[in-house]
Amino acid sequence: MDESKDPHQLDLVAQVTKVLVLYSLAEFQSGHASEIKVEANGWAFGISDNGRGHSPSRLVAGSPYLQFVYSHLQYPFEGQTAGPVQLQGIGMSLLNLLCQELHVSSRRSEGGVRLTFVEGLHSCQEALPRGSEESGNTVAGTLRKALQSQPTDVQAIERWLSAVAGTHPGLLLSFNGRRIGQAPSSAA
């Protein structure tokens, strides 16, 4: 660890990165993903997997699923009666509020969607064309700098990812463009 860093300062970028990797790891463990790509530097992070991807047409209480989940802390929602509380939505909505900017993409063969949130509020949505990319989800953002005085400790994230890779030998895992752990062996 960098000696100039305050050992009592919580590295929120590292914690957010871990949470998002664990969501993607659940896709791997259930047999739906084989690769997780992680980026982290300064106050920015990005996690991408090649799993199933959220359905862009899925609705919860009449609202698009991704917008519902990432804006859940705005509950109860305007113009609606009390809709269902989504446990995943609570955590992802909190993540959204921690970020200056957050981009969420869900890719599927039938098309996808990319949402942008600025300071916790949904600011734009873009449809992704059918079959343009492999399926999966990407969550990338920039933490509000007021919440973390120092840039993230990339060595600590890499050590954690190495431990994850060591316990999941079939997982293709990369960090900041470099492969972590062993590439899976092909059957002879």
C-alpha positions in Angstrom: 0.0 0.0 0.0 1.2 3.5 -0.8 2.7 5.0 2.4 1.1 8.4 1.6 -2.4 6.9 1.9 -4.4 7.3 5.1 -4.9 3.7 6.3 -8.2 4.7 8.0 -9.6 6.1 4.7 -12.2 3.7 3.2 -11.4 3.0 -0.4 -14.9 3.2 -1.8 -13.8 2.7 -5.4 -12.3 -0.7 -4.4 -15.4 -1.6 -2.4 -17.7 -0.7 -5.3 -15.5 -2.7 -7.7 -15.6 -5.7 -5.4 -19.4 -5.5 -5.1 -19.8 -5.3 -8.9 -17.3 -8.2 -9.5 -19.4 -10.3 -7.1 -22.5 -9.7 -9.1 -20.7 -10.8 -12.3 -19.1 -13.7 -10.4 -22.6 -15.0 -9.6 -23.3 -15.0 -13.4 -20.1 -17.1 -13.8 -21.0 -19.5 -11.0 -24.4 -20.1 -12.4 -22.9 -21.0 -15.8 -24.0 -17.8 -17.7 -20.7 -15.9 -17.9 -17.1 -16.9 -18.7 -15.3 -13.6 -18.6 -15.2 -10.5 -16.3 -13.3 -7.4 -17.2 -12.4 -4.9 -14.5 -11.1 -1.4 -14.8 -10.2 0.9 -11.9 -8.1 4.0 -11.7 -8.3 7.1 -9.6 -12.0 7.5 -8.8 -13.3 5.6 -11.9 -14.3 2.0 -12.1 -15.9 -0.3 -14.7 -16.9 -4.0 -14.6 -18.1 -5.9 -17.6 -19.2 -9.5 -18.0 -20.4 -11.7 -20.9 -23.3 -13.1 -19.0 -27.0 -13.1 -19.9 -27.5 -9.3 -19.6 -30.6 -7.8 -18.1 -33.6 -7.9 -20.4 -34.1 -4.4 -21.8 -37.9 -5.0 -22.0 -38.3 -6.2 -18.4 -40.7 -4.1 -16.3 -41.1 -3.8 -12.6 -44.3 -2.1 -11.4 -44.6 -0.6 -14.9 -41.1 0.9 -14.9 -38.1 -0.3 -17.0 -36.1 -2.7 -14.8 -32.7 -1.0 -15.0 -34.1 2.4 -14.3 -36.2 1.0 -11.4 -33.2 -0.8 -9.9 -30.7 2.1 -10.1 -33.2 4.7 -8.9 -34.7 2.6 -6.1 -33.8 5.0 -3.3 -36.3 7.5 -4.9 -39.0 5.1 -3.6 -42.0 5.6 -3.5 -42.0 6.5 -7.1 -44.0 9.4 -8.5 -47.3 8.6 -10.0 -47.3 5.0 -8.7 -48.7 3.2 -5.7 -46.3 1.5 -3.5 -44.4 -0.8 -5.9 -42.3 -3.8 -4.8 -39.1 -3.3 -3.0 -36.2 -4.9 -4.9 -33.3 -5.9 -2.6 -30.8 -5.7 -5.5 -32.3 -2.3 -6.3 -31.4 -1.0 -2.8 -27.7 -1.7 -3.3 -27.5 -0.6 -6.9 -29.4 2.6 -6.1 -27.0 3.3 -3.3 -24.1 2.7 -5.7 -25.7 5.2 -8.1 -25.9 7.9 -5.4 -22.2 7.5 -4.6 -21.3 8.3 -8.2 -20.8 11.6 -10.0 -21.7 9.7 -13.1 -22.8 6.1 -13.7 -23.2 4.2 -17.0 -25.1 0.9 -17.1 -25.3 -1.2 -20.2 -27.2 -4.4 -20.8 -26.5 -6.3 -24.0 -28.5 -9.2 -25.4 -29.0 -10.8 -28.8 -32.3 -9.1 -29.2 -30.8 -5.7 -28.5 -29.8 -3.8 -25.4 -29.9 -0.5 -23.5 -27.4 1.9 -22.1 -28.5 4.2 -19.2 -26.6 7.2 -17.9 -27.1 8.7 -14.4 -25.6 12.0 -13.3 -25.4 12.7 -9.6 -27.9 9.8 -9.0 -30.5 11.0 -11.5 -31.4 9.2 -14.7 -30.2 11.6 -17.5 -30.4 9.6 -20.7 -31.2 6.2 -22.3 -29.9 4.8 -25.5 -31.1 1.6 -27.3 -28.3 -0.7 -28.5 -28.9 -2.5 -31.8 -29.7 -6.2 -32.1 -26.7 -8.5 -32.1 -24.1 -5.6 -32.1 -22.1 -7.0 -29.1 -21.9 -10.2 -27.0 -24.5 -10.4 -24.2 -23.7 -9.2 -20.8 -23.7 -6.2 -18.4 -21.4 -3.3 -17.9 -21.4 -0.9 -15.0 -18.9 1.9 -15.1 -18.7 5.2 -13.3 -16.8 7.8 -11.4 -17.2 8.1 -7.6 -18.0 11.5 -6.2 -14.5 12.8 -5.2 -15.9 14.3 -2.0 -16.4 10.7 -0.7 -12.8 9.6 -1.2 -9.9 12.0 -0.8 -7.3 9.7 -2.4 -7.4 7.7 -5.6 -8.1 4.0 -5.4 -5.4 1.5 -4.4 -5.1 -0.5 -7.7 -2.6 -2.9 -6.1 -5.1 -3.9 -3.4 -7.8 -4.4 -6.1 -5.4 -6.6 -8.1 -4.5 -8.7 -5.1 -8.2 -9.3 -4.4 -8.9 -10.2 -8.0 -5.9 -12.6 -8.0 -7.5 -14.4 -5.0 -10.8 -14.5 -6.9 -9.1 -15.9 -10.0 -7.3 -18.5 -7.9 -10.5 -19.9 -6.6 -12.2 -19.9 -10.0 -9.7 -21.4 -12.4 -12.2 -21.5 -15.4 -12.9 -17.7 -15.1 -11.3 -15.4 -17.7 -10.6 -12.3 -15.5 -8.7 -9.2 -16.5 -7.8 -6.0 -14.7 -6.9 -2.8 -16.4 -6.3 -4.7 -19.7 -4.1 -7.4 -18.2 -5.2 -11.1 -17.6 -5.3 -12.1 -13.9 -4.6 -15.7 -13.0 -4.4 -18.6 -15.5 -6.3 -18.8 -18.7 -8.6 -21.8 -18.7 -7.1 -24.9 -20.2 -8.8 -26.4 -23.3 -9.8 -30.0 -23.4 -7.4 -32.2 -25.2 
